[in-house]
Amino acid sequence: MPYPFSISPHDMEEHLVQEDKGPVLRFITCGSVDDGKSTLIGRLLCDAQLVFEDQLADLRHGGIRGGNGEEIDFSLVLDGLEAEREQGITIDVAYRYFSTSKRKFIVADTPGHFEYTRNMATGASTADLAVILVDSRQGILQQTRRHSYLASLLGIRHVVLAVNKIDLIDFSEPIFDAIVAEYVRFSAKLGFASVMAIPMSARFGDNVVSKSGKLPWYQGSPLLEYLETVELDAPDRQEPFRFPVQLVMRPNADFRGYAGRIASGKIAVGDPVIVAKSGLRSSVRAIIAPDGNQISAAEGEPVTLVLADEVDVSRGDMLVDPASRPFVSDQFQAHLIWFDANPMLPGRSYLLRTETDSVSATVTVLKHQLNVDSFVREPAKLLQMNEVGVCNIMTQRPIVFDAYKENRSTGNFIIVDRVSSATVGAGMIDFPLRRADNVHWQALDVDKAARSALKNQKPAVLWLTGLSGSGKSTIANALEALLHTCGKHTYLLDGDNVRHGLNRDLGFTAVDRVENIRRVAEVAKLMADAGLIVICSFISPFRDERRMARELMGEGEFIEIFVDTPLDECARRDPKGLYKKAFAGNIANFTGVSSPYEAPENPELHLKTMGQEPARLALQIEEFLRSRMEEK
């Protein structure tokens, strides 16, 4: 027989009308594995008559607990992935939209497993409230603390502590009270504005949509009623106007409009605005919405703004309230959640994307890691997957932002791997670094072109990369001698030599190797700016760091040279006796043995050294360099 609470097709029109009424509440469900998150949302949707008949029919067909044909497995309303149905767990973040006569809702059902903590963070990033489930038999677990901490970090101010499976402890009030007391005690430092504790049985619907007669000692609201009535931010709290420009509309010479979605605040015709980066001022002459012109617009609305003045505004700029301007800086402190299996390495170049910008960025300092289980700050050199750290970040150029605690829309960012284009981290900006305001570029009368002209040469950075023992230093030395005889002004930076001075404080961990190359690349950049031909001989095992070095130089100045010698041959040569020690396990993190070498994919010059004399290979580089210079 059909489930008694369902929406039949002829009720659909009335249901859709109701969806347009009331404010929106975004919330997530989170907690430990098997606490009943998916079951809770499935039961809520069904009992509130928000699941269509065909969906229920599908659940009755494939989602019966125990195969007895009587009890629907409500978790399958959200668990849509095949892997989730097979394993009975939530892997991805499942979003559902529903509404009642009082409020519209967007719910994110997030994973409970530790390895999917990053998915939980994704769901929490836009939520107003978190429903944190606790199995009444288990009490407060490590993952409960972890998800509570992340919810607080991501700006969630309201929590529902759903003490689930209360039927399995005989609806015990003392056990419920003990769980609530423990949660309130540890969460006090997280700064939640409200914590509402509700005893419930998601499986049987107790206190989900309606009050349960089995819990006479509980005098509060059931979950749905509380979600319909909970007050979030104060109605008079108004975030400042922020409008990221997504597209410049120029259909003809008489019209220029700036299209985008209002990230926060509101705007009206006649209001003054300012271009955040340039400081240019104007006012709003017209607001064009999808349905035509309107007098005002607010957060979330897609509009095209027409300004009263001809000011320089481009895609990626942000129009803001002149009375409440955001920060514009290239250095700031942020909390960073790392998503990727490969650790976050300070000094490595990533892409940082905000509401408006995409820019190269580097974590300059990892101040500490935050233990999300104990809330203790711990020293760290890198961040592993699902770890949270506080760090300083430097971007290639200034970006526009607010502090995350003041504006979640313009205070967040993501970190993207430059090779795979995968999102590897997400961050919340704390504040700009004052050093960014105190350090400015000094204008110089003598530039790179003048210095190069005096030397009668064009600057270049010849970057030799390859395994230890491949012959890089020998070839580099022969190359400098050859260029010197040709009257060229050069300087040779060698891996071993710089570790005696500039980089003597660095070891050979992945983090230290990244920093080693970062420093060398900056020095090479300065030398190229002086008009020199710079020869760099470094193992430089990681593609990301070689790419970072390339991006520091002028167009066409960086020449990557792969000194390609097989590992067996390098080990046979073993000029410093290092391979013998590495194979014996006496040297950790040795490239090619216990640490990877990422060979160049498209080097400007590929030198295969077997059977070749260093002098001949040096001549090959000189001829290549001369041909490049003659082309320009």
N, C-alpha and C positions, 0 to 999 in steps of 0.2 A: 504494500500500500504506500501511497506517496507520503513523504515527510509532511507533517501538519503545518509547518511554517515555511511557506515558499511563495515566490512571486510568479504568478501565472502570466502568460503573454498579454492578456487583456488589461492587466494592472500596470503594464510597463509605462504607458504614457504618463499616468499619474506619478509614478515613481521618478521619472525623469524630470518632471516639473519640480518635484521636491528637491532634487539635487542642486538646483540653482539657488536655494534659500540657505541662509545662515552662513556664519564665518567658517574658516577652514582650520582644522587642527591636524598637524602632522605629528605622528607618534611612531615609535618603534617598539617592538617586543624583543627582549634579549634576556640572557641568562645562561645557565649551564645546559649541557646536552640533556635531552629528554625531560626537561622541566615542563614541557607542554606548551611551548610558544605557538606552534602552528595549530595545535588542537584548539587553543584558546581563541585565536582569531577565526578559525573555521566555525567554531560553535557560536561565536558572537555574530558572525555574518548570517548564519542559518537561523538562529533564534530571533534575530532582528528582522527576519523576512527579507534579507538582502542577497539571497542566492536564487538564481533562476531555476526553473523546474528541470531544464535539460542538464544543468550542472549537477543537480541532485541525482538525477537519473544515472549520470555517469559515475557518481560516487557510489550509488547503490550497486552499480554493476561491478566496479573494480575496487571499491574502498571499504569493504566490510571487515570489521575486526573479527578475527578468528573464523571467518567464513560461516557465521551462524545466520547470516541473512537478516539480522535484526538491528545491529548497531553500526552506524556509519562512522568511518574513521575521518573525523573532521579535519585532521591535519592535511589531508590531501587536497583541500580547497586551495591551499597556498603552495604546497610542495609540488611544483610543476615539472621539475627536471627529472628525467628518467633515472638518473643516478640517485636522486633523493628518494624516489618511490621505492627503488630497489633496496636502499640501505635504511630507509625510515628516518633520514636526517635532513636538515636544511643545509644546503651548501651555499647557494647564491642568496642575494637579498631579494625577497619576493615582495613586490608592492601591490597594494590593492586600494582602490578608491571606492568609497561608499558614503552615504549620507542618510541623515534622519531629518525630521522636521525642524530640529534645533541647530544642527551643525553638519558641515561636510568634513570628511576625514580622508587622510591619506596615511595608510599604515604600512610600515616596512617590517617584515618578519625576517630577523637577522640570525645568522648561524650561531650555534653555541660552542662548536669545537674551537680549541685554541688556535689551530692553524688557519681558521677563517675569521680571526679577530679583525683583520683589515676590512672584511665585508661588513662587519658590524659597524666599524667606524664610518664606512660609506653611508650606511643607512642613517646613522646618527647625525651626520653633518647638516641635514636640513630639518631635523625634527625639533618640535617644541617640547615634547614630553616623552619619557621613556617608561614603558611597562616592563619592569624587571621581575621575571618569574623566579620563584624559589620552590623547589620540591620540599613540601613540609616534612618529609621523612629525612631529608639530607641537611636542611638548614642552609646557612650562609656558606657558600663554597668560594674557592679561589676565583672562579670565573665570574661569580656574582660581584666580587670586589673589582675585578678587572673591568667588567662592563660598566659598573657604576662610575669608576674613575674616568673611563673614556667618555662616558656621557657627560660628565661634568666638564672635562677638558674641551669637548666639542660644543659647549655652550648650552646644553640642556639644563633647564632650571627647575623642572617639575618631574617628579617620579611617582609612579604607582608601584608599590611593592605587592605583587600578586603572589600570595602564599598559596600555591596550587596543590592539588591532590589532597585536599583537607579531609576528603572521605577516607583516605587510607590511614589516617591517625584518629579515626572516630570523631572527627570534628572537634578536636581538643582545643579549648581556649588557652590553657596554660602553655602548650607548645607553640601556638600562634603568637602569644604575647612574648615568649622568650626569643623567637625569631625576629620579631619586630624590634625588640629592645636591642638585640645585637646589631641589626642593620642600622638603626638610628645612631648607635654609639660610633660605629666606624665611619658612617657617611657624614657625620657632623662637620668634618673638616673639608668636605667637598663643595660646600656652599650652595646646596639646593634650596630653592625658595620654598618648596613644599614636598613632603613625602606622605603619600596616602597609602595605608596598608589595608588590603582587602583579602579576607580568606575566601577561597573558591575551589571548585572542582570543575575544571574546564571540560572534562570528559562528559560529565552529567549536567553541566549548565548551572551549577550552584553559584549564585552571585555574579553571573556573567552579564545577563541582560536584566534579570529580575531577582529580587531578594529571595534567598533560600529559607524555607521553613525549618531546615535542619541546623541552622545557625542562629538560634534565638538570642544568643549573647552578643552578636554583632549588630550594632545599631547604625552603621554607616550605609552608604549608597552602594549598589552593585556597580560593576565596572562601567557599563555603557552609560548609565545615568551620570556617573562622575565625569566621564569623558565629555559628555554633552554640556556640562555646567562649569567645568574647571576654568578659572580665570587665569590667563597667562600674563603677558606684560600689561602694565597699567595702560588704560586706553589713551591717556594723555602723553604717553612716551612716544616721541616722534624722532625717528632716525633722520639724519641729514640727507639731503637730496644727492643721489649718486646716479649718474646716467652714463654707462659705458657705450661708446659709439661703435656700433657693429658695421655700419655701412653709411657711406656718404651718397645721398641721392641727388643726382644731377641730370634729370631728363632733358633739360634745355638750359640755355644761358640765363633764363629769368628765374630759375628755381634752384635752391640748394637746401637740402634738408638732411638731418642726421638721424638715422634710424637705429633703434635698439630697444632694450627692455629696461625699465626703471628698476635698478637694483635695490634702492631704498629711498624712503622719503616721498615727497610729493612735489609737484610743480604746477604752476598756473601761468596763463598768458600774462605777460608783463613782468614776471619775476626775473630778477637778475641772476645770471649764471657766470661761471668762470671756467676756462679751460685749465684743468688741474696742473698740467706740466708747464705750459707756457705762461700762465697767469693772465692771458688775454680775457677781457671782460665783454659781456654783451647782455642782452635780455631776450626772453622768449617772445617772439612775434606770433607764433601759431603752434598749435599742437594738433597733429593729424593722427587719428586712430584708424583702425581698420574700417570702422563704420562712418568715418568722416571727421570733420573738425570738432574739437571740444575745448571747453574752457580750462579744464585741469586734468591731471592724471596722477596716479599714485603707484606705489610699489607693485611690481609684477606686471604692469601694463606694457604691451608693446606699442610704441608710438614713434612718430617722426617729429622731431623738433625743428622748427624754423626760427633762426635767430634774427635779431633786428639789425645786426652789423655783419659785414664781411670779415670774419675772423678765420684764422688758419686752424681748422679742425680736421683730423684724419681718423681713419679707422684705428681703433686702439686707444684713442684719447678718451678722457672722461670729463663730462660737464658736471659741475658741482655747485653747491650753495656757497657763495662768496663769504658768508658769515661763518661757515663751518667747513673749512677746507681740509682735505685729507693730507697725509704725509706724502712727500715725493722724495725718495731716497734710494740709494743703491746698496745700503747696508742696514740690516735690521736683525733683531733677535726673534726667534720663533720656536714654538713647540712643533716637533716633527714626528709623525708616525710613519714608520718604515714598513712597506708592504712586500718588498721583493725578497726572493730567496738569496740573491746576491746582496751582501751587506752594503750599507751606505758608508762611503769612504770620504772623510774630509779631504778637500783639495781636488776631488774629481769634478769634472765639469758635467752638469746636467742641464736640462731645460726646465725652467720654472714658468708655470702658467698661472695667471691670475684672471680675474674677471675681464681684464682688458688687454693684458700683455702676454707675450711669449718671449722669454729672454734667457740667455745663457746665465747660469748661476753656479756658485760653488759654496759648499759649507766650509767656512774658514776655520771655525772653532766648534768642536763638540764639547760644550761646557760640562754636561753630565747626562747620564741616562736616568730616567725615572722608573723605579720599580713599581709597576702598576698593581702589584699585589700588596706591597707594604707601604707604598707612597714615599719610599726613601730615595734620596738622590744618591746615585752611585757613579763613580768615575768610569769612563769608557773611552775607547779610541775609535769605535765604530758602532753602528746600529745594525742589529740583526732583524730578521723579519718579525713583525708585530711589536717591536720595541719602540719606546717613546723616548725622545731626547730633547734637550734644550740646546739650541745652537745659534751661532751667528752665521748669517748668510750674506754673501756679496753677489750682486747681479752685475751684468756687463754694462747696463745703463740704468738710470733711475726709473723706478716704477711708482705707480700711484697705489696707495693702500691706506686703510684704517687699522687700528688695533682690533683684533678679532673679538675681544670682549665688548667692544663698542659697536661693531658692525660685522656680522658674520658674512655678509655678502661680499664685502670688499676687503676683508681681513684674512681670507683663506687663499691657499694656493695648492697646486699639485706639482710633484716632481716627476719628470718624464725622462726615461733613459734615451740617450741620444742615438743609440744604435737600433734597439728594438722598438722604440716609440711606445713602450709599455709604461703605464703609470706605476711608479715604484715607491711613491711616498705622498703624503698629504700633510700640510702644515697650517698652523694658526699663528699669525703674526702678533708678537707682543708689543714691540715698540721699535722705532728707528734708532740706530746707533748714533750717538752724538758726533762720533769721529767723522761720520759722513758729511756733517755740516761744517766741520772745522778744516777739512782738507779739500783744496781746490786745485785745478790744473793751473800751473803758472805759464803764462804766455811767453814764448821764447822767440828772439829775433832770428836765431840761426836754426834752421830746421833740417830734417833728414836729407832733403834734396840738396841743400847747400853743402852739407858735410860730404855727401856722395860725390858731388861735382868737384870738390877740392881734391878728392882721392881718385878722380877719373874712373869711377867704377859704380856699379849698381849693387846695393846691399843684397845679401842672400843669407839664408840659414840652411846649411847642408846638414841634414839630420840622419846620421848613420845609426841604424838599429839592427840588432841581431843577438844571438846567444853569446854567453861568455865564451871566449876562445874562438870566436868566429873570424877574428882578424880586423875588427872595427878600428881599434886604436892604431894598429900598424898601418892600415890603409889611410886613416885620417892624418897620421903623421907624414906619410909620403905625399899626401895631397897638399898639405900646408906648405911643405918644402917646394913642391912644384909651383903652386900659386905664388909663393914668395919670389921665386926666380922670374916669374912673369910680371913682377912689379905690383902685385895685388896686396891690399891691406887686409890681413886676416887675423883671426884669433881662434885657437882650438880649445874647446871645453871638453875635457875627458872625464868619464864617470868616476874613475878612481881619484883623480886629482881634486875634483870639487868636494869629495868626501873628506879631504884633509882640512878643509877650511869652511867654505860656505855651508856645507851639509854634514859637518862632522857630528852633529847631534842626532842624525837620523840613522835608523837601523834598516832592516830589510823586510819588515812586514809589509803587507799590501798598502796599509795607510802611509807608512814612511816612504815607500816607493812612489806613491802618488805625489806626496809633498816634495820629494827629491826632484821629480821631473817638473813640477810646477815652478819651483825656484829657478831651475836651470832655464826653463822656457822664458821666464821673466828677464833673466840676465841676457839671454840671447836676443830678446826683443830690444833691450837697451843698446846692445852692441850693434844690432842692425840699424837702429836709429842713429847711431854714430857713423853709419856709412860703411861698416865692415862686412866682410864675408866671414860668417861665423860657422865653424865646423864643430858639430856636436856629436860626440861618440858615446852613446849610452845604450845599454841593453833596452831600456824603456819598453818593458814587456807588454804593456796594456795599450790597446788601440785608443781608448778614451783619452789617455794623457797625450798621446801623439797628436790626436785630433785637437785637443786643447791648445797644444803648442802651435799647431798650424793656424788656428783661428786668432792667435795673438799677433801674427805677422801680417804685413801688408800683402796685397794680392800678388800671387806669383812668387813671393819671397821664400816660401818654405818648400824645400825639396827633400822629400823622404827617400832615403836610400836603404834598401833592404840588403844587408850583408848576409847572404844565405849560405850557411855552412851546416851540413847535417850534424845532428847531435852526437852521433858516434865519432865523427871526425873531431868535433870540439873536445869531446872527452878524451880522445887519443892524444890530442895536442896538450891539453890540460896545462897551460903555461904557468899557472899559479898553484897547481895541486889542489884546486877546489873541487873538481869533479870527484876525485878519489874520496875526499872527505864527505861530499854530499851523498854519494852512493852508499857510504858506510853509515849514513844517518847522523853524521857529526855536524852538518850544517843544515839548519832549517830554512825553509822558504827559498831554496835555490832554484833559479829559473831553469826550466827544462827537465828538472828532476822532481822536486817537491813543490814547485810553483809553476804555473802555466806561462808560456810565451805565446802571445797572440800575434801571429805573423801579419805583416801589412797585406791588405787586400789589393790595393791599387797604388803601389809606390811609384814615384816618378822614375826611379832607377832600381833595377833588380840585378844585384851582383851575385853571380854564382861563383864561389871562390875556388872550388875544387879544380886543381890543375892550373890555377892562375897565380901570377906573381902580384904582390901588393902594388908594385910600381905601375904595372899595366892597368890594374883596376883603378888606381888613382888617376892615371891618364884618361881613362874612360869617363870618370866623373868630371875632370877638367874640360874635356871636349863637350860633354853634355851641358855643363854650366855655360861655356862659351857660346854654344848654339842657342841656349835660352836667352842669353843677354843680347845676342844679335837680332833675335826676333822682336825685341821690344823697342 
